[in-house]
Amino acid sequence: MPFTLTPALRRTLHLDAMMSGAAALLLVFAAAPLSRLLALPEELLFWAGVILVTFVVMLLVIAARKVLPRLLLMDVVLLNAVWAVLSFALLASGWVSPNLLGMVFVSAQACAVALFALLQFAAMREAQS
């Protein structure tokens, strides 16, 4: 089903791309010092940043379109929601042993990503009404 991108939804996609892009740069280029600061594995930080680079590209391509499949927008919302859930699951799993700052870092970014999912979903619902 085709969906016309509204200005509000386009703004949330651009803001998500901007914040995810900043996080990607930080994680890719500062994985080693962040690893020491947060007590999180350097490889985890680096590869999370690489994944974010591809996500940012996808967001920018989607935001540039005027009309696109609704399912594609729902995929963005779901990817954000899954990232947030998996971030908290990582902390609860015991696979990593971050220090307090590391726990705050992971929790804060997970909350920010969850907020993007909610904002994007709300913008989609508003556009449909």
N, C-alpha and C positions, 0 to 999 in steps of 0.2 A: 504494500500500500504506500503510495508516494506521500511524502511529508514535506511541507514547505517550512524551511528554517525561519524562525521568527528572530527579530533582533535580540530578544532576551536570551533565547537559546544559543544564538551565535556568540553573545557575550560570555555566557558560561563556558562554552567550548574554548573560546580564546583565553579566558582566565585560567581554565584548567591547563591549557597548553603552555601558558606562560609559567605557571607554578610548577608544572611537571618538568618543563624544560630547565628551569632553575635547579630543581632537585636533581635532574639527570646530570647536568654539568658538575654539580657539587659531588655527586656520588662517583662519577666516572673519573674526574680529575683529582679528587681529594679522598679517594677510598682509603689509602694507607693512613693518613693522619686521622681521618674519621674513625677508622678501625681502632686505633689506639685510644682515642678520646671516648668512644662509646662502648668499647669492649665487644664489638660485633665483628664477625669475620670479614676481612677485606674483600674476599671474592664475592660474598653475598652483596656487599655494598656496591662493588663495581658492576656486577651483572644486573642488579636492580636498576642501576643507572642506564645501562645499555638497553634494557627492556623499556625504560621510560622514553628513551630517544625514539624508538619505533612508535610508541604510543603518541608522542607529541606530533610526529609526522602524520599519523592517522587523524588526530584531532584537527590539525591544520587543513588537511585535505577535505575532511567532512565540513568544517566551518566555511570553507570557500565555496561550497556548493549551494545552490538555491533550493533545489528539491532533491531529496534522496529517500531511500526506503526507510520507513519507520523502524524496521528491525535493526538497521545499522545504528540508529540513535539509541535504541534499547541496549545494543551490545556495548556501547560506551558506558551507559549507566551500570550495566552488569559488571563490566570489567572494573570499574571504580569500586563497586560494592565488594566484589571478590577480593580485590587488592586490600581493602580495609579489613575484611574478615580474616584473610590470610596473615596480615600483619599482626593482628591480635593473637591468632592461632600460633604464630611463630613464637611469640613471647610465652604463651601458655605451654607450648610443647616441650620445652626443655632442650630443644636442638641448639639453642644459643644461650649464652649466659651474659647478657649485657649488664653493665653497671647501671646505676640509677639514671644517669644522663642518657644512656642508650635506651632504657625503657621509656623515658620521656620522649625521646626523639622518635622512636617507632610508634608510640601511642599518638603523638601529636600529628605525625604525617598521616596515620590511619584515620584519625578524626577529620582532618582536612579533606582527604580523599572521599570519605563517607559524605561529607558536606557537599562536595561537588556532585556526587551521585544524586543526592536529594535535590539540589538546585536544578540539575539537568532534568530529572524526572518531573519536578514541579513545572518547569518551563515547557516541557512537552505536553503535560496535561492542560496547562493554561492555553496553549496554542490550539488544542483540540476543542476547547469549549467555545 
